[in-house]
Amino acid sequence: MKRSDIAQLRLRCQHLSSAPFQQPVEVVRWLTAVQAQDYYGAKWSLGLRLQNAVETDLEAAFDSGAILRTHVLRPTWHFVAPKDIRWLLKLTAPRVHTRNGTGYRQLDLDEKTRQRCHDVLAKALQGGKHLTRPELGQALHKAGIKNTESGRRLTYIVMSAELDGVLCSGPRRGKQFTYALLEEWVPPTPERTQEEALAELIHRFFLSHGPATIHDFANWSGLTLADGRSGLTMVQNQLEQAEIDNQTYWFSPNIPPARQQPPRAYIFSVFDEYFIGYKDRRAIATDEVSIKLGNLGNGLTYLLVLDGQVIGNSRRTLQKETVTIELNSYLPLNADEQQAIVEAANRFGAFLEMRVELIWQ
């Protein structure tokens, strides 16, 4: 294996160029956790790996609880499957709590206070209620907990309750997100020991994200390198490995075969697992491209990928029946390459069930 092979193998392992999945929860379970603070971009990330999916399919899966959105792995939202949420929280929430420690101290949210807040939120959600964050803040305020009707303190309280498995996402109410009591919204699942959970997480990561390094795993999972090395000893006999530029890459012994005529080009959310799932992105982006992406700052929303390589960025603007997609390639493109990107944009439009208007920068 050469470094130049990595991008194409990752496209296959992530089921972008290999056979698509049929159901949203299958994608989420394969990737284990899909970064989802950009809810709309995250739905597209799932749609890219599904057979002929449209956005309303993903909304239905979310509203039914077939896929969930909660804080796990790192201090940000991820899509997770109901069967996985409890063991993922048990394994990774302690690290996220530690990383949130400064915020907790600044906001006077010691463990006793947070537990009191959790009790109030659990009582407010009992009986199958689904409440928005402002409604949770009102419940806390009525219980005499100060500075909780909005703002940063409420954000940290709700995140803490997610991490402790008190609440998780509920169905959307119009465009508003709601929360549900996890024990009522998610069916019971068998418990895993810490060792079992760690082994499962690292095995799934390398099956779905490989070829990847142990540093990629630590960055993605929020766990330590020591955790990663410990978990790897339990599953390395189920993986293949390759040495490239003095780094060890781990991957599945059964990488899915590429489908006939897979897409050459993709429009990815900047938080898609193909990009965000790795600490070292040299296999998919040159140093020049990485610098240009960094110079775009927080306004970056979508990436252009051609033949596995990041070549530019993109933005979408929604009108009533039309999506305008602005395309900005950092490299000159020939006619075939331009056509591949046009086809990627049309797939995005089909997912949104909107007519596409393209603007080339």
DRENBA-104789 format. One record per residue: residue number from 1; residue in three letters; chain; y, x, z of N, C-alpha, C in turn. Coordinates in steps of 0.05 Angstrom, whole numbers. Layout:
<pafis>
NUM	Ala	A	Y	X	Z	Y	X	Z	Y	X	Z
...
</pafis>
This chain:
<pafis>
1	Met	A	-24	17	0	0	0	0	25	17	0
2	Lys	A	45	10	-16	71	23	-17	92	4	-6
3	Arg	A	116	16	1	137	-1	11	145	-23	-9
4	Ser	A	143	-15	-35	150	-34	-56	131	-58	-57
5	Asp	A	108	-56	-45	88	-79	-44	95	-99	-23
6	Ile	A	110	-91	-2	113	-108	22	125	-135	16
7	Ala	A	146	-136	0	160	-161	-5	142	-182	-18
8	Gln	A	126	-173	-38	109	-193	-51	87	-202	-32
9	Leu	A	76	-185	-15	56	-193	4	67	-212	25
10	Arg	A	92	-208	33	104	-226	52	109	-254	40
11	Leu	A	117	-254	14	120	-280	1	94	-296	1
12	Arg	A	72	-282	-2	46	-295	-2	38	-304	26
13	Cys	A	42	-286	46	34	-292	73	51	-315	84
14	Gln	A	76	-318	76	93	-339	86	90	-365	69
15	His	A	71	-365	51	65	-389	34	90	-397	18
16	Leu	A	104	-377	8	126	-381	-11	117	-378	-40
17	Ser	A	100	-358	-44	88	-354	-71	59	-361	-72
18	Ser	A	47	-368	-49	19	-377	-48	19	-407	-45
19	Ala	A	-5	-419	-42	-8	-448	-42	9	-461	-20
20	Pro	A	25	-481	-28	42	-495	-8	26	-512	11
21	Phe	A	38	-518	34	26	-536	53	33	-565	46
22	Gln	A	18	-584	59	22	-612	53	39	-626	73
23	Gln	A	39	-617	99	53	-631	120	72	-611	134
24	Pro	A	95	-621	143	114	-603	157	102	-589	181
25	Val	A	86	-603	197	75	-590	220	56	-567	213
26	Glu	A	44	-568	189	27	-546	181	43	-520	177
27	Val	A	67	-523	165	85	-500	161	93	-489	188
28	Val	A	101	-506	206	111	-497	232	89	-484	248
29	Arg	A	65	-495	247	43	-482	262	35	-455	249
30	Trp	A	37	-453	223	30	-427	210	50	-406	218
31	Leu	A	76	-412	217	97	-393	224	101	-391	255
32	Thr	A	90	-410	270	90	-412	299	117	-421	310
33	Ala	A	139	-409	302	166	-418	310	185	-411	287
34	Val	A	201	-431	280	219	-428	257	248	-431	266
35	Gln	A	263	-410	264	290	-410	275	306	-434	263
36	Ala	A	320	-449	281	330	-475	273	357	-483	285
37	Gln	A	374	-463	292	400	-471	302	416	-484	279
38	Asp	A	411	-475	254	422	-489	230	400	-509	222
39	Tyr	A	403	-533	232	382	-554	228	378	-559	199
40	Tyr	A	399	-561	183	396	-567	155	383	-545	139
41	Gly	A	391	-520	145	378	-497	133	349	-494	141
42	Ala	A	343	-501	166	315	-499	175	297	-520	162
43	Lys	A	308	-544	156	292	-564	141	286	-553	113
44	Trp	A	305	-540	101	300	-529	74	279	-506	76
45	Ser	A	280	-491	98	259	-470	101	231	-482	101
46	Leu	A	228	-504	115	202	-518	114	197	-529	86
47	Gly	A	217	-541	74	213	-553	48	204	-533	27
48	Leu	A	214	-508	29	205	-488	10	176	-482	10
49	Arg	A	163	-488	33	135	-481	36	117	-506	35
50	Leu	A	128	-529	26	114	-554	23	111	-562	-6
51	Gln	A	91	-579	-11	87	-590	-38	105	-613	-43
52	Asn	A	125	-610	-60	142	-632	-70	155	-647	-47
53	Ala	A	164	-633	-26	177	-646	-4	206	-652	-10
54	Val	A	217	-673	2	245	-679	2	256	-680	30
55	Glu	A	282	-678	33	294	-676	60	286	-699	78
56	Thr	A	284	-723	67	278	-746	84	250	-744	96
57	Asp	A	231	-729	83	205	-724	95	208	-708	120
58	Leu	A	225	-688	120	229	-672	144	243	-687	166
59	Glu	A	262	-704	158	275	-721	179	255	-740	192
60	Ala	A	237	-751	176	217	-769	187	198	-754	206
61	Ala	A	190	-730	199	173	-714	216	187	-707	242
62	Phe	A	212	-701	241	227	-694	265	231	-719	283
63	Asp	A	239	-741	271	244	-765	287	219	-777	299
64	Ser	A	195	-771	287	170	-781	299	159	-763	320
65	Gly	A	171	-739	323	160	-719	342	138	-703	331
66	Ala	A	132	-704	305	111	-687	293	119	-658	293
67	Ile	A	146	-653	291	156	-626	296	179	-629	317
68	Leu	A	182	-608	333	202	-608	355	222	-586	351
69	Arg	A	244	-588	364	265	-568	363	274	-562	392
70	Thr	A	270	-537	400	276	-530	428	283	-500	429
71	His	A	294	-491	452	299	-463	457	273	-449	465
72	Val	A	265	-430	449	240	-415	455	242	-388	440
73	Leu	A	226	-369	449	226	-341	438	252	-326	446
74	Arg	A	274	-336	435	300	-323	439	320	-344	447
75	Pro	A	344	-337	455	364	-358	463	375	-373	439
76	Thr	A	358	-385	424	367	-402	402	345	-423	396
77	Trp	A	352	-444	381	333	-465	375	313	-456	354
78	His	A	288	-466	358	267	-463	338	252	-489	334
79	Phe	A	242	-493	310	222	-514	306	196	-504	317
80	Val	A	182	-521	332	155	-514	341	137	-539	338
81	Ala	A	112	-535	339	93	-558	338	87	-568	366
82	Pro	A	82	-594	369	75	-604	396	52	-590	409
83	Lys	A	32	-582	393	9	-568	405	15	-540	415
84	Asp	A	38	-530	407	45	-502	414	68	-500	435
85	Ile	A	82	-521	439	107	-518	454	103	-509	483
86	Arg	A	82	-518	496	78	-511	524	71	-482	528
87	Trp	A	51	-472	513	43	-444	517	65	-425	507
88	Leu	A	80	-433	486	102	-415	477	124	-414	499
89	Leu	A	130	-436	511	150	-436	533	140	-419	556
90	Lys	A	116	-423	564	105	-408	587	106	-378	582
91	Leu	A	101	-370	557	100	-341	551	128	-329	548
92	Thr	A	147	-344	534	172	-331	527	196	-340	543
93	Ala	A	195	-363	557	218	-373	571	228	-354	593
94	Pro	A	210	-340	608	220	-322	629	239	-300	617
95	Arg	A	233	-290	593	250	-270	581	277	-282	573
96	Val	A	277	-307	563	302	-320	555	319	-325	580
97	His	A	306	-335	601	321	-338	626	335	-312	635
98	Thr	A	320	-290	633	332	-264	640	356	-258	623
99	Arg	A	354	-263	597	376	-257	579	400	-276	584
100	Asn	A	394	-299	595	415	-318	601	428	-313	629
101	Gly	A	418	-293	643	425	-288	670	455	-285	674
102	Thr	A	469	-270	657	498	-267	659	512	-294	658
103	Gly	A	504	-310	638	516	-337	635	511	-354	659
104	Tyr	A	487	-353	670	481	-369	694	500	-361	717
105	Arg	A	503	-334	721	520	-325	743	549	-332	739
106	Gln	A	559	-330	714	587	-337	709	592	-366	713
107	Leu	A	572	-383	710	576	-412	711	565	-424	737
108	Asp	A	559	-407	757	549	-416	783	524	-433	780
109	Leu	A	505	-423	764	481	-438	760	457	-422	770
110	Asp	A	455	-420	797	432	-406	808	408	-424	805
111	Glu	A	385	-413	812	360	-428	807	359	-455	822
112	Lys	A	370	-456	846	370	-481	862	387	-502	847
113	Thr	A	410	-494	838	428	-512	824	415	-522	798
114	Arg	A	403	-504	783	390	-511	758	367	-531	763
115	Gln	A	352	-526	785	330	-545	791	340	-573	797
116	Arg	A	363	-574	812	375	-600	818	383	-614	792
117	Cys	A	395	-598	774	403	-610	748	379	-620	733
118	His	A	357	-604	733	333	-612	719	323	-639	729
119	Asp	A	323	-642	756	314	-667	768	330	-691	759
120	Val	A	357	-687	757	375	-708	748	368	-715	719
121	Leu	A	365	-695	702	360	-700	674	333	-714	670
122	Ala	A	313	-706	685	286	-718	683	288	-748	691
123	Lys	A	303	-754	712	305	-782	720	320	-798	699
124	Ala	A	341	-786	687	356	-801	667	340	-807	642
125	Leu	A	320	-790	636	304	-794	611	278	-809	616
126	Gln	A	271	-814	641	246	-828	647	245	-856	633
127	Gly	A	221	-863	625	217	-889	613	221	-889	583
128	Gly	A	218	-866	570	221	-864	541	249	-865	531
129	Lys	A	269	-859	548	296	-858	539	301	-833	523
130	His	A	319	-835	503	327	-812	487	358	-811	488
131	Leu	A	368	-790	500	397	-788	506	409	-764	491
132	Thr	A	434	-767	483	449	-745	471	458	-726	493
133	Arg	A	467	-702	484	477	-683	504	500	-694	520
134	Pro	A	521	-707	507	542	-718	524	532	-739	544
135	Glu	A	511	-754	537	500	-774	555	486	-760	578
136	Leu	A	473	-737	573	461	-722	594	483	-711	613
137	Gly	A	505	-702	601	527	-692	617	538	-714	635
138	Gln	A	540	-738	625	549	-761	641	531	-766	665
139	Ala	A	505	-764	660	485	-768	682	489	-747	703
140	Leu	A	493	-722	695	498	-700	714	524	-705	730
141	His	A	544	-713	716	570	-718	729	568	-741	750
142	Lys	A	553	-762	743	550	-784	762	534	-776	786
143	Ala	A	517	-755	783	501	-745	805	517	-726	822
144	Gly	A	542	-721	815	559	-704	832	559	-675	824
145	Ile	A	548	-668	801	547	-640	792	572	-636	775
146	Lys	A	588	-617	783	615	-614	771	614	-599	744
147	Asn	A	634	-604	728	639	-590	702	615	-592	683
148	Thr	A	604	-616	681	580	-620	665	583	-641	643
149	Glu	A	607	-651	639	610	-672	619	611	-661	591
150	Ser	A	617	-635	588	617	-622	563	620	-592	568
151	Gly	A	620	-576	547	626	-548	550	602	-530	555
152	Arg	A	609	-505	562	589	-484	564	569	-488	587
153	Arg	A	579	-499	609	562	-503	632	540	-523	625
154	Leu	A	548	-545	612	528	-565	603	508	-552	584
155	Thr	A	517	-535	566	500	-522	546	478	-506	561
156	Tyr	A	486	-490	581	466	-474	595	447	-491	612
157	Ile	A	457	-512	623	439	-530	639	418	-542	621
158	Val	A	426	-552	598	407	-565	580	387	-544	569
159	Met	A	397	-520	562	379	-499	553	359	-492	575
160	Ser	A	368	-490	599	350	-483	621	328	-505	624
161	Ala	A	336	-530	621	316	-551	623	296	-550	600
162	Glu	A	305	-542	576	287	-539	554	267	-516	560
163	Leu	A	278	-494	570	261	-470	575	240	-476	597
164	Asp	A	247	-493	616	228	-500	637	210	-524	630
165	Gly	A	212	-533	605	194	-554	596	200	-581	607
166	Val	A	225	-585	616	232	-612	626	238	-631	603
167	Leu	A	253	-621	584	260	-637	561	257	-622	535
168	Cys	A	257	-637	513	256	-625	486	270	-645	467
169	Ser	A	270	-639	442	284	-656	423	271	-684	422
170	Gly	A	288	-704	418	279	-731	412	287	-738	384
171	Pro	A	284	-763	376	292	-771	349	323	-771	346
172	Arg	A	332	-766	322	361	-767	318	372	-796	319
173	Arg	A	396	-799	329	409	-825	330	433	-823	311
174	Gly	A	428	-832	286	448	-827	266	448	-797	260
175	Lys	A	471	-784	263	473	-755	259	472	-740	286
176	Gln	A	469	-755	308	469	-742	334	440	-735	342
177	Phe	A	437	-712	355	411	-704	366	408	-716	394
178	Thr	A	383	-724	400	377	-734	426	356	-716	439
179	Tyr	A	353	-720	465	332	-705	481	313	-725	492
180	Ala	A	288	-716	495	267	-733	507	254	-718	530
181	Leu	A	242	-732	548	226	-720	569	201	-709	557
182	Leu	A	197	-683	559	174	-670	545	148	-683	552
183	Glu	A	143	-688	578	117	-699	586	112	-727	574
184	Glu	A	133	-741	567	129	-768	555	128	-766	525
185	Trp	A	141	-747	513	144	-745	484	122	-729	471
186	Val	A	110	-711	486	90	-692	475	63	-696	488
187	Pro	A	42	-702	473	16	-706	485	6	-681	500
188	Pro	A	-10	-685	521	-20	-662	536	-37	-643	518
189	Thr	A	-36	-617	525	-52	-597	510	-65	-579	530
190	Pro	A	-88	-566	522	-101	-547	541	-83	-524	548
191	Glu	A	-85	-515	572	-69	-492	581	-81	-466	570
192	Arg	A	-64	-446	567	-73	-419	560	-64	-400	582
193	Thr	A	-79	-379	586	-70	-358	604	-49	-341	590
194	Gln	A	-35	-325	605	-14	-308	593	-27	-289	572
195	Glu	A	-50	-278	578	-64	-261	559	-71	-276	533
196	Glu	A	-82	-299	537	-90	-315	513	-66	-323	496
197	Ala	A	-44	-330	510	-19	-337	495	-8	-313	480
198	Leu	A	-7	-290	493	3	-266	480	-13	-258	456
199	Ala	A	-40	-259	459	-58	-252	437	-54	-272	414
200	Glu	A	-51	-297	420	-48	-317	399	-21	-313	384
201	Leu	A	0	-307	399	26	-304	387	27	-280	368
202	Ile	A	16	-258	377	18	-234	361	-1	-235	337
203	His	A	-24	-248	340	-42	-252	318	-30	-270	297
204	Arg	A	-18	-292	305	-5	-310	286	18	-297	272
205	Phe	A	34	-281	286	57	-268	274	48	-250	251
206	Phe	A	28	-233	255	20	-215	234	6	-229	211
207	Leu	A	-8	-251	217	-21	-266	195	1	-279	178
208	Ser	A	22	-290	190	41	-305	175	65	-289	165
209	His	A	72	-267	179	95	-251	173	88	-223	162
210	Gly	A	63	-216	162	56	-189	154	60	-185	124
211	Pro	A	61	-160	116	60	-135	132	85	-132	148
212	Ala	A	81	-125	174	103	-122	192	96	-102	214
213	Thr	A	116	-93	228	111	-72	249	113	-85	277
214	Ile	A	105	-70	296	106	-79	324	135	-83	332
215	His	A	154	-67	321	182	-71	326	192	-98	315
216	Asp	A	182	-105	291	188	-131	280	179	-154	299
217	Phe	A	155	-151	309	144	-171	328	162	-174	353
218	Ala	A	169	-151	365	185	-152	389	212	-165	384
219	Asn	A	224	-158	361	250	-170	354	248	-200	350
220	Trp	A	227	-208	336	223	-237	330	216	-253	354
221	Ser	A	198	-243	371	187	-258	393	205	-258	418
222	Gly	A	223	-239	420	239	-236	444	225	-222	467
223	Leu	A	200	-215	462	184	-200	482	189	-170	480
224	Thr	A	178	-155	498	183	-126	498	163	-112	479
225	Leu	A	169	-87	472	150	-71	457	124	-67	473
226	Ala	A	127	-65	499	102	-62	515	85	-87	514
227	Asp	A	98	-110	514	82	-135	510	68	-135	483
228	Gly	A	83	-127	462	72	-127	436	48	-108	434
229	Arg	A	51	-84	445	29	-65	443	5	-75	459
230	Ser	A	10	-88	482	-12	-99	498	-26	-121	482
231	Gly	A	-11	-139	470	-23	-160	454	-38	-150	430
232	Leu	A	-28	-129	418	-40	-118	394	-68	-107	400
233	Thr	A	-71	-95	423	-97	-84	430	-119	-106	431
234	Met	A	-110	-130	437	-129	-152	438	-137	-164	411
235	Val	A	-121	-159	390	-126	-172	365	-128	-153	341
236	Gln	A	-123	-127	346	-121	-109	323	-146	-107	306
237	Asn	A	-169	-113	319	-194	-113	303	-196	-137	284
238	Gln	A	-177	-155	286	-176	-178	268	-155	-175	246
239	Leu	A	-142	-151	245	-120	-146	227	-126	-121	211
240	Glu	A	-112	-118	188	-111	-94	173	-86	-78	179
241	Gln	A	-86	-53	173	-62	-37	178	-58	-17	155
242	Ala	A	-33	-9	152	-26	11	132	-3	28	142
243	Glu	A	-4	54	136	17	73	144	37	77	121
244	Ile	A	62	70	125	83	74	105	107	87	118
245	Asp	A	115	110	108	138	124	119	136	127	149
246	Asn	A	113	135	158	108	140	187	110	115	204
247	Gln	A	108	92	193	107	67	208	81	53	202
248	Thr	A	70	39	223	45	24	219	52	-5	214
249	Tyr	A	42	-15	192	46	-43	185	19	-58	189
250	Trp	A	21	-81	201	-3	-97	207	-1	-123	190
251	Phe	A	-24	-132	181	-25	-156	164	-53	-168	163
252	Ser	A	-54	-191	151	-79	-206	150	-99	-193	132
253	Pro	A	-125	-193	140	-146	-183	122	-151	-202	98
254	Asn	A	-140	-226	100	-144	-246	79	-117	-258	70
255	Ile	A	-101	-241	57	-74	-251	48	-78	-272	27
256	Pro	A	-65	-295	30	-69	-316	10	-62	-307	-18
257	Pro	A	-78	-315	-38	-72	-307	-65	-47	-321	-76
258	Ala	A	-33	-307	-94	-9	-319	-106	-18	-342	-124
259	Arg	A	-3	-364	-123	-9	-386	-141	-1	-379	-170
260	Gln	A	-11	-394	-189	-4	-389	-217	26	-394	-221
261	Gln	A	40	-375	-233	68	-377	-239	85	-384	-214
262	Pro	A	84	-368	-193	101	-373	-170	130	-369	-178
263	Pro	A	149	-380	-163	177	-376	-170	185	-347	-168
264	Arg	A	203	-339	-186	214	-312	-185	237	-310	-165
265	Ala	A	251	-333	-163	276	-332	-147	276	-355	-126
266	Tyr	A	291	-350	-104	293	-369	-82	322	-369	-72
267	Ile	A	330	-392	-62	354	-394	-46	344	-399	-17
268	Phe	A	349	-380	0	340	-382	28	363	-386	47
269	Ser	A	359	-402	68	377	-401	91	378	-373	102
270	Val	A	401	-364	112	402	-338	123	384	-335	148
271	Phe	A	376	-358	160	358	-358	182	329	-363	174
272	Asp	A	323	-362	149	295	-366	140	278	-343	151
273	Glu	A	253	-350	157	235	-330	169	231	-306	150
274	Tyr	A	235	-309	124	231	-287	105	252	-265	111
275	Phe	A	275	-273	122	297	-254	127	299	-248	157
276	Ile	A	300	-269	173	306	-266	202	282	-257	217
277	Gly	A	258	-258	205	233	-252	220	228	-222	223
278	Tyr	A	246	-205	214	241	-176	214	265	-161	225
279	Lys	A	259	-140	240	280	-122	250	288	-103	228
280	Asp	A	268	-93	213	273	-74	192	270	-89	165
281	Arg	A	293	-92	151	293	-108	126	295	-90	101
282	Arg	A	289	-64	104	291	-46	81	272	-54	59
283	Ala	A	250	-67	65	231	-75	44	241	-97	27
284	Ile	A	262	-112	36	271	-135	21	301	-133	14
285	Ala	A	315	-113	24	343	-111	19	351	-81	19
286	Thr	A	365	-72	-2	375	-45	-3	397	-41	17
287	Asp	A	403	-16	23	425	-10	42	451	-22	31
288	Glu	A	456	-20	5	480	-30	-7	482	-61	-3
289	Val	A	460	-75	-7	460	-104	-3	464	-111	26
290	Ser	A	451	-96	44	454	-101	73	483	-98	82
291	Ile	A	497	-78	71	525	-74	78	542	-97	68
292	Lys	A	537	-107	43	552	-129	33	547	-154	49
293	Leu	A	522	-159	57	516	-182	73	531	-181	100
294	Gly	A	531	-157	112	544	-153	138	574	-158	135
295	Asn	A	586	-150	113	615	-154	109	623	-183	106
296	Leu	A	603	-200	100	609	-229	97	612	-243	124
297	Gly	A	602	-230	145	606	-241	172	591	-267	177
298	Asn	A	600	-282	197	586	-306	206	587	-329	185
299	Gly	A	604	-327	165	606	-348	145	582	-348	126
300	Leu	A	565	-328	127	541	-327	110	522	-349	116
301	Thr	A	513	-364	96	496	-387	101	469	-386	85
302	Tyr	A	471	-378	60	446	-377	43	445	-350	28
303	Leu	A	421	-342	22	415	-317	8	403	-323	-19
304	Leu	A	409	-305	-39	395	-305	-64	373	-284	-63
305	Val	A	349	-291	-70	326	-272	-71	313	-274	-98
306	Leu	A	310	-250	-110	297	-248	-137	275	-228	-135
307	Asp	A	251	-236	-143	228	-218	-142	224	-205	-115
308	Gly	A	229	-221	-94	225	-213	-67	248	-198	-54
309	Gln	A	269	-191	-70	291	-175	-61	316	-192	-57
310	Val	A	330	-188	-35	356	-201	-32	376	-189	-51
311	Ile	A	389	-206	-68	407	-195	-88	435	-207	-86
312	Gly	A	439	-226	-67	465	-239	-66	466	-261	-45
313	Asn	A	487	-276	-45	489	-298	-26	498	-324	-41
314	Ser	A	496	-346	-26	502	-372	-38	513	-390	-17
315	Arg	A	528	-411	-26	538	-432	-9	532	-459	-22
316	Arg	A	528	-479	-5	525	-506	-16	547	-524	-4
317	Thr	A	556	-542	-21	575	-562	-12	565	-589	-21
318	Leu	A	562	-608	-2	551	-634	-8	573	-654	-14
319	Gln	A	570	-668	-36	586	-692	-42	568	-716	-39
320	Lys	A	577	-739	-48	561	-764	-44	534	-763	-58
321	Glu	A	534	-755	-83	509	-754	-98	504	-727	-111
322	Thr	A	521	-707	-105	520	-681	-118	521	-659	-97
323	Val	A	506	-638	-102	508	-614	-86	519	-592	-104
324	Thr	A	541	-580	-96	553	-557	-111	542	-532	-98
325	Ile	A	529	-515	-114	518	-490	-105	533	-467	-117
326	Glu	A	546	-451	-101	560	-427	-110	541	-403	-108
327	Leu	A	538	-389	-130	520	-366	-131	535	-340	-135
328	Asn	A	529	-321	-118	543	-295	-119	523	-273	-119
329	Ser	A	516	-263	-143	498	-241	-145	513	-215	-143
330	Tyr	A	502	-196	-128	514	-170	-125	505	-151	-148
331	Leu	A	486	-160	-164	475	-144	-186	479	-158	-213
332	Pro	A	482	-143	-235	482	-156	-261	454	-168	-267
333	Leu	A	454	-192	-279	429	-206	-284	427	-211	-314
334	Asn	A	402	-208	-324	397	-215	-352	392	-245	-354
335	Ala	A	387	-255	-378	384	-284	-382	360	-295	-367
336	Asp	A	338	-281	-367	314	-291	-353	319	-292	-323
337	Glu	A	332	-272	-312	338	-272	-284	357	-295	-276
338	Gln	A	377	-299	-292	395	-321	-287	381	-348	-288
339	Gln	A	362	-351	-307	347	-376	-309	330	-380	-284
340	Ala	A	318	-359	-274	301	-361	-250	318	-371	-226
341	Ile	A	343	-361	-224	360	-370	-202	369	-399	-207
342	Val	A	374	-407	-232	381	-435	-237	358	-453	-229
343	Glu	A	333	-445	-234	310	-461	-226	308	-463	-196
344	Ala	A	314	-441	-182	315	-442	-152	335	-461	-142
345	Ala	A	359	-462	-155	380	-480	-147	371	-509	-152
346	Asn	A	358	-514	-174	348	-541	-181	327	-550	-161
347	Arg	A	310	-532	-151	291	-539	-131	305	-548	-105
348	Phe	A	327	-534	-98	343	-541	-75	354	-569	-79
349	Gly	A	365	-574	-103	376	-601	-108	355	-623	-107
350	Ala	A	331	-617	-117	310	-637	-117	302	-643	-88
351	Phe	A	302	-623	-71	296	-627	-42	316	-646	-29
352	Leu	A	342	-642	-36	363	-658	-25	366	-685	-40
353	Glu	A	351	-688	-62	353	-712	-79	381	-716	-89
354	Met	A	393	-694	-98	420	-694	-108	422	-679	-135
355	Arg	A	441	-687	-151	447	-673	-176	460	-647	-168
356	Val	A	454	-626	-184	464	-599	-178	486	-591	-196
357	Glu	A	508	-581	-185	529	-568	-200	530	-539	-192
358	Leu	A	528	-521	-211	528	-492	-205	555	-479	-211
359	Ile	A	563	-461	-193	586	-445	-197	578	-415	-194
360	Trp	A	580	-400	-215	574	-371	-213	599	-356	-206
361	Gln	A	597	-341	-184	620	-325	-176	623	-300	-193
</pafis>
